[in-house]
C-alpha cells in the first residue's frame, strides 16, 4: 500500500506515531505511531495524519496537537509521554537506558540495496546522537540467532541504538524502555517514494524524516480490534495499531498532544472542532460508525474523510468522528 497522509495532527510517527514516517511513528518516539512526515487531510492528531470530517472546515488545518518527534513504537514514559530518557539513569519520565556506544557501522539505506550493509550486518534506524529519536540509518551487527517479524526481540542500550536481535527485514518495535524487550516489525519494501508492505493487512508508514519505514498492522477504529495496550489510530490514509500513550489523559473530549494520546476509540483532533473541549492543542473525539451513529453532548457523527477522499482500504468508508456539526 502506498503512503499518502491522512491524519489529524500531522510522525510513527510516530510511530509513533508521527506520520509521514511514523511510527510512526513520527519519526520520533512512539509513544505516539510513530510513526512520520506527511500531509494531513482531516481532523488531525499527532503524527502526519489528518482526517477530513465532512465538507466543513478540515479538522487538520488548525494547530497540530503534536509534533513529528513522537514515535509510536515505544512505551515511553509515565503520564502518557512518548519520550524515553537518553541518559544512563531513570528520569522523571520513567525511562531507563544503559550507557552504550553505537559502533561505527557506516551509513546505509533500508530501501536502496546499493547502499546496503556488508555480510553479517543489517541496515536499521537509530539515533546517531544517542538521543531518544531515530534520525538516521546505520549498519549494525546481525544477531547470530535473528528473529523475524512478529517474534519477540530485545535491544541493547536503549530503544534507539538499533542494536537488536531482529533479522535484516525488521527492527525491534514497541520496546519497553525498562526491559528493552519488544516485537520485531517488518520494514517496508519498494522505494522511499513508493513504499509497500508484503503483508496486505499492513500499512507502510515512513517516519522520522524517512528513517523509519515500518509496516504497521491495519485495524478498524470503530471496532478497535488491536492487541491489548494498543489502539487503532489514523496514520496517513490508514488506521493502524500503535501503543496507547494516553496515560491519565485522553478520555473523550479531553486533552491530547499526539495521535495516540487518546484512549483507544478516540481520535486526537483540532480543538476547534469540539466546543466543549478546552484544550488549546488537541481534543479527543470518539470515533463513530456512519452507518449507526451514536454521539453525545450535542456532537454529531461526521465523516472522517471528506467527500471524494475516502481511500481504497477496508473499513474506511464508514468511519466517522463525534464533533460539532460542520
WOFEN-V849605 format. One record per residue. N is the residue number from 1. RES is the residue in one small letter. PHI is phi in whole degrees, -180 to 180 (* if undefined). PSI is psi in radians with two decimals (NA if undefined). Layout:
BEGIN
<<N,RES,PHI,PSI> <N,RES,PHI,PSI>>
END
This chain:
BEGIN
<<1,x,*,2.48> <2,x,-86,2.73> <3,x,-89,2.29> <4,x,-156,1.85> <5,x,-58,2.38> <6,x,-154,1.05> <7,x,-121,3.11> <8,x,-85,-0.62> <9,x,-114,0.41> <10,x,22,NA> <11,x,*,NA> <12,x,*,NA> <13,x,*,-0.95> <14,x,-72,1.22> <15,x,34,-1.15> <16,x,47,1.13> <17,x,-107,1.34> <18,x,-72,2.92> <19,x,-99,-0.87> <20,x,-63,-0.43> <21,x,-123,-0.76> <22,x,87,-2.98> <23,x,3,0.38> <24,x,47,1.61> <25,x,76,-1.38> <26,x,62,1.76> <27,x,-42,0.13> <28,x,-101,-2.51> <29,x,-86,2.54> <30,x,-102,0.65> <31,x,-51,-0.75> <32,x,-102,NA> <33,x,*,0.54> <34,x,7,-1.60> <35,x,59,NA> <36,x,*,1.16> <37,x,-114,2.56> <38,x,171,-3.02> <39,x,-96,2.63> <40,x,-107,2.50> <41,x,-134,0.38> <42,x,-172,-2.88> <43,x,-53,2.21> <44,x,-118,2.22> <45,x,-90,-2.61> <46,x,-94,0.31> <47,x,-119,-2.93> <48,x,-85,0.99> <49,x,-124,2.70> <50,x,-149,2.75> <51,x,-132,2.65> <52,x,-117,1.64> <53,x,-74,1.71> <54,x,74,-2.82> <55,x,-93,-0.03> <56,x,-75,-2.98> <57,x,-56,2.41> <58,x,-67,2.17> <59,x,-63,-0.26> <60,x,-94,0.09> <61,x,-91,-0.20> <62,x,-82,-3.00> <63,x,-58,2.34> <64,x,-73,2.19> <65,x,-67,-0.12> <66,x,-147,-2.94> <67,x,-128,2.88> <68,x,-80,0.08> <69,x,-87,0.10> <70,x,-99,2.51> <71,x,-124,2.24> <72,x,-76,0.09> <73,x,-93,-0.22> <74,x,-117,2.81> <75,x,-78,-0.24> <76,x,65,-2.69> <77,x,-102,-2.76> <78,x,-81,3.03> <79,x,56,0.50> <80,x,80,0.08> <81,x,-69,2.56> <82,x,-105,0.23> <83,x,-97,2.60> <84,x,-123,2.42> <85,x,-64,2.45> <86,x,-108,0.18> <87,x,-92,3.11> <88,x,-88,-0.16> <89,x,-116,2.87> <90,x,-69,2.47> <91,x,-119,-3.04> <92,x,-70,-0.14> <93,x,-89,-0.19> <94,x,90,0.03> <95,x,-80,2.48> <96,x,-132,2.24> <97,x,-134,2.75> <98,x,-107,2.69> <99,x,-64,2.36> <100,x,-162,2.37> <101,x,-105,2.11> <102,x,-71,2.20> <103,x,-64,2.64> <104,x,-77,1.51> <105,x,-89,-0.18> <106,x,94,2.60> <107,x,-72,2.71> <108,x,-156,-3.13> <109,x,-136,2.20> <110,x,-66,-0.57> <111,x,-85,-0.53> <112,x,-101,1.93> <113,x,-63,-0.51> <114,x,-70,-0.29> <115,x,-117,0.66> <116,x,-85,-2.78> <117,x,-116,2.76> <118,x,-69,2.92> <119,x,-55,2.45> <120,x,89,-0.01> <121,x,-129,2.87> <122,x,-138,2.69> <123,x,-93,2.28> <124,x,-152,2.75> <125,x,-70,2.63> <126,x,-162,2.98> <127,x,-99,1.90> <128,x,-74,-0.11> <129,x,-109,0.15> <130,x,76,0.18> <131,x,-87,-2.77> <132,x,-114,0.62> <133,x,-146,2.22> <134,x,-65,2.36> <135,x,-143,0.09> <136,x,-162,3.09> <137,x,-128,2.49> <138,x,-147,2.87> <139,x,-87,2.24> <140,x,-127,2.71> <141,x,-59,2.38> <142,x,-81,2.38> <143,x,-62,2.57> <144,x,-69,-0.40> <145,x,-131,1.22> <146,x,-67,2.54> <147,x,-103,2.61> <148,x,-100,3.04> <149,x,-52,2.34> <150,x,93,-0.20> <151,x,-96,2.72> <152,x,-66,2.56> <153,x,-143,3.01> <154,x,-144,2.60> <155,x,-128,2.62> <156,x,-92,2.51> <157,x,83,-1.24> <158,x,-158,2.95> <159,x,-63,-0.12> <160,x,-117,0.22> <161,x,-82,-0.41> <162,x,84,-0.08> <163,x,-89,1.24> <164,x,-112,3.12> <165,x,-107,0.46> <166,x,-82,2.80> <167,x,-78,-3.02> <168,x,-69,-0.25> <169,x,-99,0.08> <170,x,-152,3.02> <171,x,-139,2.82> <172,x,-78,2.16> <173,x,-124,2.82> <174,x,52,0.79> <175,x,-76,2.29> <176,x,-80,2.05> <177,x,-64,-0.23> <178,x,-90,-0.78> <179,x,-96,-0.28> <180,x,62,0.47> <181,x,-104,2.57> <182,x,-158,-2.66> <183,x,-137,2.37> <184,x,-67,2.33> <185,x,-123,2.43> <186,x,-70,2.50> <187,x,-76,2.74> <188,x,-72,2.76> <189,x,-111,-3.05> <190,x,83,-2.36> <191,x,-128,2.95> <192,x,-60,-0.60> <193,x,-91,-0.31> <194,x,-137,1.16> <195,x,-76,2.59> <196,x,-138,2.98> <197,x,-129,2.40> <198,x,-65,-0.60> <199,x,-85,2.06> <200,x,-65,-0.29> <201,x,-95,0.37> <202,x,-126,2.80> <203,x,-127,2.29> <204,x,-81,2.09> <205,x,-118,2.11> <206,x,-105,1.76> <207,x,-104,-3.06> <208,x,51,0.93> <209,x,55,0.68> <210,x,90,0.03> <211,x,-94,-0.21> <212,x,-125,1.44> <213,x,-92,1.79> <214,x,-128,2.66> <215,x,-96,1.83> <216,x,-91,2.43> <217,x,-67,2.33> <218,x,-80,2.85> <219,x,-157,3.13> <220,x,-111,1.96> <221,x,-66,-0.39> <222,x,-79,-0.75> <223,x,-80,-0.55> <224,x,58,1.20> <225,x,-102,0.66> <226,x,-96,2.87> <227,x,-62,2.90> <228,x,-57,2.48> <229,x,75,0.04> <230,x,-118,2.83> <231,x,-133,2.88> <232,x,-97,1.92> <233,x,-122,2.77> <234,x,-82,2.27> <235,x,-142,2.23> <236,x,57,-2.30> <237,x,-96,0.27> <238,x,-128,3.03> <239,x,-119,2.20> <240,x,-131,2.80> <241,x,-86,2.12> <242,x,-140,2.93> <243,x,-63,2.41> <244,x,-77,1.95> <245,x,-108,0.48> <246,x,-72,-0.48> <247,x,59,-2.23> <248,x,-89,-0.01> <249,x,-111,-2.93> <250,x,87,0.15> <251,x,-76,2.96> <252,x,-51,2.20> <253,x,67,0.37> <254,x,-97,-3.11> <255,x,-78,2.56> <256,x,-153,2.70> <257,x,-122,-0.35> <258,x,-127,2.79> <259,x,-56,-0.72> <260,x,-101,0.52> <261,x,-91,0.08> <262,x,-110,2.69> <263,x,-65,2.70> <264,x,-53,2.33> <265,x,103,-0.09> <266,x,-124,2.66> <267,x,-117,2.47> <268,x,-84,1.96> <269,x,-121,2.97> <270,x,-60,2.26> <271,x,-60,-0.36> <272,x,-68,-0.22> <273,x,-84,-0.26> <274,x,-134,1.88> <275,x,-60,-0.63> <276,x,-74,-0.12> <277,x,-88,2.20> <278,x,-98,0.05> <279,x,-74,2.39> <280,x,-84,-0.12> <281,x,-109,-1.03> <282,x,-155,2.69> <283,x,-130,2.41> <284,x,-85,2.08> <285,x,-120,2.34> <286,x,-64,2.46> <287,x,-72,2.74> <288,x,-146,2.85> <289,x,-98,2.02> <290,x,-60,-0.44> <291,x,-82,-0.33> <292,x,-149,1.16> <293,x,-65,2.37> <294,x,-140,1.82> <295,x,-130,2.81> <296,x,-129,3.04> <297,x,63,0.47> <298,x,84,-0.02> <299,x,-84,2.81> <300,x,-130,2.78> <301,x,-83,1.81> <302,x,-101,2.54> <303,x,-59,2.39> <304,x,-68,-0.70> <305,x,-102,2.47> <306,x,-71,2.92> <307,x,-58,2.27> <308,x,79,0.08> <309,x,-113,0.06> <310,x,-68,2.09> <311,x,-70,2.80> <312,x,-87,1.18> <313,x,-140,2.59> <314,x,-50,2.39> <315,x,77,-0.02> <316,x,-76,-0.54> <317,x,-68,-0.45> <318,x,-101,0.14> <319,x,-83,2.18> <320,x,-131,3.11> <321,x,-142,2.45> <322,x,-83,1.79> <323,x,-135,3.12> <324,x,-65,2.64> <325,x,-54,2.33> <326,x,-100,NA>>
END
